[in-house]
């Protein structure tokens, strides 16, 4: 299993809800019922100032913080995955419940392409997006 060189710098936890598999059949409608799963992403992320004007999404809180970093580990359910790459199920602008530097909030991911040198397989997928602090 690949070990990220950024493990000691991990300061963010993101929980994405993923579409699950058909768990049962609704007895009334006959439709398949799906159970959503969770994907827990641990990352090392730093605040960036350059994204303020370029990647600002409509509807974001004006106090949102632009973050960039690398994935340190990914788990689905209680199982830790053998990859440092995000699944393609997580689309651009997907939202995740998040904790960053001890603050609770929501993270909006901005998906980006991979390096032609496949550095993500060793360093972990790059993760970029906006962190909105939520008051308790």
C-alpha positions in Angstrom: 0.0 0.0 0.0 1.4 3.4 -0.9 2.4 5.7 2.0 2.0 9.4 1.5 5.1 11.5 2.4 2.6 14.1 3.8 1.2 11.9 6.6 2.7 13.9 9.4 1.2 17.1 8.0 -2.4 15.8 7.8 -4.8 18.5 9.1 -8.1 17.9 7.2 -10.8 15.2 7.2 -13.4 15.3 4.5 -16.5 13.0 4.5 -18.1 12.5 1.0 -21.4 10.7 0.7 -21.1 8.3 -2.2 -23.9 6.5 -4.0 -24.1 2.9 -2.8 -25.3 -0.4 -4.1 -28.9 -1.7 -4.2 -29.6 -2.8 -0.7 -33.2 -4.0 -1.1 -36.4 -3.8 -3.2 -39.2 -1.5 -2.1 -42.2 -3.8 -1.6 -44.7 -1.2 -2.6 -43.1 0.3 -5.8 -40.8 -2.6 -6.7 -37.9 0.0 -7.1 -34.4 -0.8 -6.0 -33.5 1.1 -2.8 -29.9 2.3 -2.6 -27.8 2.8 0.5 -25.3 5.7 0.4 -21.9 5.0 1.7 -19.3 7.4 3.1 -15.8 8.0 1.9 -13.4 9.5 4.5 -10.5 11.4 3.0 -7.6 12.6 5.1 -5.5 15.3 3.6 -2.7 17.7 4.3 -4.1 21.1 3.2 -2.8 24.7 3.2 -4.5 28.0 2.8 -3.9 29.6 -0.6 -4.5 33.2 -1.5 -4.2 33.0 -5.3 -7.6 31.3 -5.8 -9.7 34.2 -4.4 -10.4 35.7 -7.8 -10.0 32.8 -10.1 -12.0 29.9 -8.7 -14.6 31.6 -6.6 -17.9 29.7 -7.0 -21.3 31.4 -7.0 -23.1 31.0 -3.7 -20.0 30.5 -1.6 -19.7 32.3 1.7 -17.5 35.4 1.3 -15.4 34.1 4.2 -14.7 30.7 2.5 -11.0 29.7 2.6 -9.3 28.4 -0.6 -7.3 25.3 0.2 -4.8 23.1 -1.7 -3.2 19.9 -0.6 -2.5 16.2 -1.0 -4.5 13.2 0.0 -2.9 11.2 2.8 -5.4 8.3 3.1 -8.9 7.2 1.9 -11.4 5.0 3.8 -14.8 3.6 2.8 -16.8 2.4 5.7 -14.3 0.8 8.1 -12.0 -0.3 5.3 -8.9 1.7 4.4 -8.3 1.7 0.6 -5.0 0.8 -1.0 -4.9 4.0 -3.1 -4.2 7.7 -2.7 -6.4 8.6 -5.6 -10.0 10.0 -5.3 -12.7 7.9 -7.0 -14.3 9.4 -10.1 -17.7 9.2 -8.4 -16.7 12.4 -6.5 -17.5 15.1 -9.1 -16.4 18.7 -9.4 -18.1 20.9 -6.8 -19.1 18.0 -4.7 -19.6 18.9 -1.0 -18.2 17.1 2.0 -18.6 17.6 5.7 -15.1 18.7 6.8 -12.7 19.5 9.6 -9.6 21.7 8.8 -7.2 22.9 11.4 -9.7 22.2 14.2 -12.5 24.1 12.4 -15.8 22.4 11.4 -17.4 23.2 8.1 -18.0 22.1 4.5 -15.5 21.6 1.7 -16.4 22.2 -1.9 -13.9 20.3 -4.2 -12.6 21.6 -7.5 -11.6 18.5 -9.4 -8.4 18.9 -11.5 -6.6 16.6 -13.9 -3.8 14.3 -13.1 -0.1 14.8 -13.8 1.2 13.1 -17.0 4.0 11.7 -14.8 1.5 9.9 -12.5 3.0 11.6 -9.4 -0.4 11.3 -7.6 0.1 7.5 -7.2 3.0 8.3 -4.8 2.3 11.7 -3.5 -1.5 11.4 -3.2 -4.1 13.1 -5.4 -4.0 16.9 -5.4 -7.1 18.2 -3.6 -8.2 21.8 -4.2 -11.3 23.6 -3.1 -13.2 26.0 -0.8 -13.7 25.5 2.9 -16.7 27.1 4.4 -16.6 27.5 8.2 -19.9 26.5 9.9 -20.9 27.9 13.2 -22.0 25.3 15.8 
